[in-house]
């Protein structure tokens, strides 16, 4: 890792590109790789990941698809990632590390199969040109570092060796959600490539009917028990890639995919059906609606409500199958529809979807970012179409006819919008005063909150391999969006923020100096909130693990104009905000401070210590003092006063015996290697096959048995969301064996058809006759 020179630092201090202008986009630097995935590792570094492709940036003698972006300099440095991380899932760990699950088989230039094939020839375990290894079962672990650490040490680099640490199943587009102990549940995914995760018509009677799909779930840290089938994945077959998952207070998970919704007890593998998504609007990939949990606050009694916005109302037939959509998606408008769902109402009512204000425009691939002032920013996406790309056309158009290259979406949305969950119905969306980007951010875009409360936006690459001349090109330019609260002349500068927070226990004090606000101190104190937020792991228009929680607080106004905030620990239920890294922000009049990095919980995977809920003293006001900041401090959150709560809410609680949790040395650089080492005995026996001439073991055959029906393909393959490789054959009869598959159409909430309905297209996709020859 190269430290910035004095000249670079001087440039940073003087460059206008680093100036923050409210509502505007600014230069975020070059990410070197197209940032398909991002997460904030600490208060200095953002880690980015790309699929294995021909990036000009090199590392260890091959194209780079890993990098780290520096918050101070906006410069990136490449990192070596050995396996193909394409469309993986990721999640934080309780000690602040991050873990990345699955991905794609090894690929070479143009998305071709890697040079060393897995048994069966359906995927590759290594490529001699790009030097990427099969990532479909890989588990990669990273311990985030800062400039004070030794970046040459293995403890600051990705641990990425499937021969030592890997999943039991191949997973591409899997979901990941931690439980209250910090164990990560890894759900579903693809075995190999495709636009949607099914043959068409689909058959939910048996996993063998759709051999490219993975219907099971497993855990990290790995368990010796074999993965179990999650029946919900069978029901939602086709539209369940990157299923939306949210841990609930009960410990059950809300899981939403296709048009179905369940509460799921993953320990007992028991499902409770919830209502279907209204209006036929799908939110999961490739419809890719914006989805997030609303802020958890004392006012809503920390009851989770999920907001689903945008996506697509395409018909089941239009989604097609593994090969491609059966419609020209870029001509189909995305939905503006928004729905709220409270999966576990505290009033005893039945869960129900509730219509919310429509978005200002329909969006596919729009992405919610929870802002520290408890508003929600939506960025990126398109007006039409879906996520994914194709290099083989669609059912209705040949590849040369496609107007936007390989992109299945069109109409980039350049202007963000802000949703205020506390505003009256009918007035929750606004883009007033927000500038527009000039960079299309479509498939494989990403966005995440930064420690200074701005938003880093990067990526966009709806292309099979690097293509910088496409209509929607491979994009390396990052941007920083500055929300409206950057108009404030003064921002709060809190002191006394702890490094660790606990579940219940003694409260702690934070001091706000008089220089952090203007106007009467009582007004400022009444309008001050304390929140913790986790940006999560961002990819494919979603932030896995993203949450924001307002901590209960009272205050004391001091004679010098400073304000002492008496802040409660988290509620004593780790399911509300799982253990791990977070940032604490203090908002005064809707203006957030910089975030302070901290760890929630014990820092270890396992049962989290809890204590009785914090008991807060009554607030003490003082009429005679004011802040000393010049000018006035406007409330920009549109919600009026904050949601401060007195100690009445905790009147029946008793004080805990500690303030915060002491992590000690567990966040040290050796934590990741210790975790991996402890798991070697579980994984190593399964992973000893090696590619010919390769330095690390090969991975795994995509399938045997049921996959044989597709024939043996050793030719070109698309590495994402385009034709399913076993079907890419010049011999059509080998590509599709009708006698081995059911042709009963299936959808998870519409009546089954008696057979394939071609009325939407006027042509039989399995016939060589018709308006055009069918191509593989």
Number of C-alpha atoms within 10 A of each C-alpha: 14 8 9 14 9 9 9 14 13 11 14 16 13 11 11 11 14 17 13 17 16 18 21 20 25 19 17 23 19 18 27 26 33 30 31 28 31 29 28 27 24 23 20 19 22 21 24 27 28 26 29 34 25 21 21 12 17 17 16 12 11 20 21 29 31 29 25 27 23 20 19 14 18 20 16 23 19 23 21 19 24 26 31 28 32 25 28 31 29 30 27 30 26 26 24 26 22 24 21 20 28 33 30 32 36 34 33 24 16 17 20 20 27 28 21 22 24 23 15 18 19 26 35 31 34 35 23 16 15 21 23 29 33 31 35 34 26 31 29 24 26 25 25 24 21 15 13 7 13 13 14 9 9 15 21 19 17 21 22 20 21 28 22 22 26 28 23 20 23 29 31 30 30 25 26 29 24 26 23 25 21 27 22 23 20 24 28 29 30 27 28 30 26 27 26 29 31 26 24 23 22 24 23 22 12 10 19 14 19 24 24 25 30 27 27 21 24 23 19 20 19 18 14 11 9 11 17 12 17 19 16 23 28 23 21 25 27 32 28 35 28 28 24 25 23 29 23 22 18 12 20 23 23 25 23 25 27 28 22 22 21 21 22 22 16 17 8 8 12 15 19 11 14 19 15 19 21 16 11 16 26 28 29 28 30 27 26 30 34 28 26 26 21 24 27 22 20 18 13 12 10 19 19 23 20 18 21 26 31 30 35 30 19 20 15 21 21 18 21 24 25 26 29 26 27 22 22 18 22 20 14 18 23 29 27 21 24 23 21 20 21 21 25 20 14 12 6 7 9 12 13 18 19 12 15 17 18 17 20 14 16 23 33 37 39 29 31 29 26 28 23 33 29 25 23 22 22 25 28 30 37 28 25 25 30 32 28 29 29 26 21 20 26 23 21 18 15 15 15 12 11 18 13 17 20 23 27 29 30 24 17 20 25 17 18 24 22 24 20 20 19 15 15 10 12 9 12 18 20 15 16 11 12 19 19 15 19 11 19 22 28 31 31 27 30 32 34 31 23 23 24 17 23 22 23 23 24 30 32 26 29 31 25 25 21 22 17 13 8 15 15 24 21 24 26 20 19 24 22 25 28 23 25 19 22 20 17 19 15 19 23 22 19 21 13 12 19 17 17 21 26 28 30 26 27 22 25 20 19 18 20 24 20 24 17 23 31 22 17 16 27 21 17 24 27 19 20 25 29 26 23 26 24 26 25 25 27 27 27 30 31 29 29 26 23 22 24 25 22 26 22 29 28 23 26 21 25 19 15 14 23 22 27 23 26 22 23 27 26 27 22 19 20 24 21 25 30 26 31 25 27 31 23 27 29 28 26 29 30 28 30 27 23 22 23 20 23 20 25 29 31 26 25 20 20 14 13 22 16 19 21 19 25 29 27 25 16 15 19 14 18 14 11 13 18 23 23 18 17 13 12 13 21 16 17 19 21 15 19 13 18 20 20 22 21 17 19 12 15 16 12 10 14 14 17 17 11 13 21 23 21 16 16 9 10 16 18 13 20 14 19 26 16 10 12 19 13 10 18 14 12 16 20 14 10 15 18 15 14 16 20 14 10 16 11 19 21 25 31 23 18 21 19 12 8 14 18 13 19 20 20 18 20 20 15 16 26 25 32 25 26 27 27 26 27 28 22 25 20 11 12 16 13 17 19 18 12 12 8 11 17 16 18 15 20 25 22 20 14 10 9 14 13 10 12 15 14 12 9 11 14 11 18 16 18 13 11 13 11 11 10 14 12 17 17 17
